[in-house]
């Protein structure tokens, strides 16, 4: 009897593993002029920020990666031969890979890192967006003469911020700089305040932030997938 129970348990475990749902994330990797980026590595990261799956873009910039269904803390994209020399990387955050999805990626010399989006209870009906814009030109200058403040972000009066929510431009109401604790250093980050933007029937909002440093032309973007609030109206 005991042997039968153990055998049944192994069979059920095997069935569970075989039934694990897989989904596909696909898209195209380009710069902001539309030029394909070849051999860029795309990584799906776990909650521990470890790589679980990876693939590479082809000669046309296209990629496709099969992953276990679920939410991934990040999806990164970079061509390592260029990183820190001529470009940085792209990030999509809080990726809800519960079904096949398309994520097109664009990146050049500015990285929109650590993108987070939230709402302040009882305040303006809009989004508060946090990120750390890092200009490669500014980083290379800082590296030659490091200071306690890692000031890689564009100056506010020379920073163009665009926010696209569910495929449509959202109104940017205010942008301000903040400092982020970074161990031995402090890092420059920004808070962006927007309206709620376009509404869709999907269970999440896709919030894309595009930042351009108008002093040196460095530009980058990132995407955050935010589950919709389920409060009583």
N, C-alpha and C positions, 0 to 999 in steps of 0.2 A: 504493500500500500504506500509506504514511504517513498519507494522508488518511483511509483506511478506519479505521485504528487510532484516529486522533483522533476521528472520528465515533462510533466504538463507545464511546470513553471518555466523550464527552458524553452519549450515550444512557444509559450505566450511571449516571453522576452524576445525571441527571434522574430515573431510576428510583429511586435511593436517596433523593432528596429527596421524591419523591411517596410513598415507602413509610414516611416518618417517622411513627411512631405518635403519635397524639394521644389524650390522656385528659381526662376532665372532673373537676374538683374543684367540689363544690357543697355547699350547706348554708344555714344561717340565721344572721343576725347579730342579737343581742338584748342587752339589759342583763340584770342578774341577776334581775329580776322577770319576765322573759319578754317585755318590750315590744320590738317590732321597731325596729331602728335603720335608718332610711331613708337612702339615698344615701351609705352608707359605701363607701369605696374599698378594694378588695381587690387586693393586688399580689403577684405571684409573683416572687421575687428570685433572681438568678443567684449564682454563687460569688463574683463581684466586688461583690456587694450592689447590683446594678443591677436596675431593674425590667425584666422581660421581657414580662410580660402583666399586664393589669389589667382590672377590671370594677367594677360598682357594685351594691349591694344595692337591691332594688326596694321598693315601698311596704309590702310585708309582711316585709321583712328578708331575703328569699331572694336568693341569688346563684348563679351558675354561670359557671365560667371554663374554657376549653379551653386546654391547655398541651401542649408537647412532653413525652413520657414521660421521666421521669428524676427525680433527687433535687434539690430546691430548698433552698437554705440557709434561706430564710424565706418565710413567707406572712403578710403584715401586713394589718391591717384598721383603718381609722380614718375618721371623718368630719372632714375638715380644718377645717370651719367651727367645730367644737367643740374641736379639739385644743389642749391647754394652757389652755383656758378652763373647760370643764365636764367634760371627759373626756380620757383619754389614748388608748392603742390596745391591740389584741390582736396576739399573735404565735403562729404555729406554726413550729417549727424542724425542720430536717433532714427536710423533707416528702418521703416516698417515693412520688411520683406516677407509679408504674409501671402503675397501673390506675385505673379510676374510683374516686373515694373521696369520702366525706362528712366535712366538717369544720365543725361548728357552732361559732360564735364568740360569746363573751360578753365585754363589757368595760364599764368605767365609769371610776372616778377613780384606779385604781391599775394600773400597768403592770408586768408580770412580764417584765423584759427580759433578754436574754442567757442564756436557759435552756440549760443543758447537763447531761447525765446520763452518769455513768461508774461503773465498778466498780473498787475497789481490790484488786489481786491479793493473795490470801492473807489477806484480812481478812474481816469479817462478810459473810455472803451477803446482800448488799443493794445498794441504789443510793446513790450520793453525788450529790446534785443541787445545782447551782450556779445562782443567778439574782440579778438585781439588782431588788428590788422598789422601785418609785418611786411614792410617794403624791403626787397632785397638790396636795393641801392642804399637805403638807410642802414641796413644791417652791416653791409660791407664797410661803410664809413665808421660805424660804431666799433667794429672789430679792430680797426686801426687805433682807435682811441677810446677804449671801454670806460663807461661810467656806471655808477650804481643803478641808474635808470636806463633800462633798455628801451630807448625811444625810437622804435622802428615804425611807429604809426605816422601817417601824414599829419601835417599841421591842420587844425580844424578849418582854417580859411582856405586851405589848398586841398581839401578832401571832398571828393564827390561821392555821395552815398546814394545808391539806388536799391530799393527793396521791391521785389516781385513776390506777390502772394497769390498762390494758385493760378499762376500764369498771367496775372494782371498787375500793373504798377500800383503800389500803395503809397499813400501820402506820408512823407517823412516830416514829422512835426518838430523834431529837435534832435541834435546830436551833441554829445558832450564827452570829454575825455575823463577817464578814471585810471587809477593805478591798481595794479594787481600784484599781490605778494608772490614772489617767485624765488623763494629761498634766500640766497645771498644777494639777489637783485630785486628790483621792482620792474614790472613790465607795464607799458602803456596799453590801455584797452579803451574801447569806446562803448557808450550806451546810446542806442538809437531808439527813438520813440515814434511809432507809426500808428495809423488807423488800423482796423482789423482787416481791411482789404476784401478781396473777392471771396464769395462764399460758394462752396461746392458741396456735393452730397457725399464726398469721401469722408472717412472717419478721422482724417488728419488734415492739417494745413501744410502745404509745401511753401516754405518761406526762403526765398533766395536773396542773399545780400551781395551786392556788387560794389566794390570800393576801388576808386582810382586816386592815385597820388598825382595831383595836377602839377607838382613841381618837377617830377622826374618821369612821369608817364607810367609808372608801375601800376599794374591792375590785377585784380583777382576776384574770385567769388567763392561762396560756399552756400550750402543748402541745409536747412533744418526742417525735420518733419515733426510737427507738433500735434499730438492727439487732441481732438476737439474737446472742449469743456462739456461736461454733462450736468451742469447746474440746472435747477428748476427755473424756467423763464417767468 
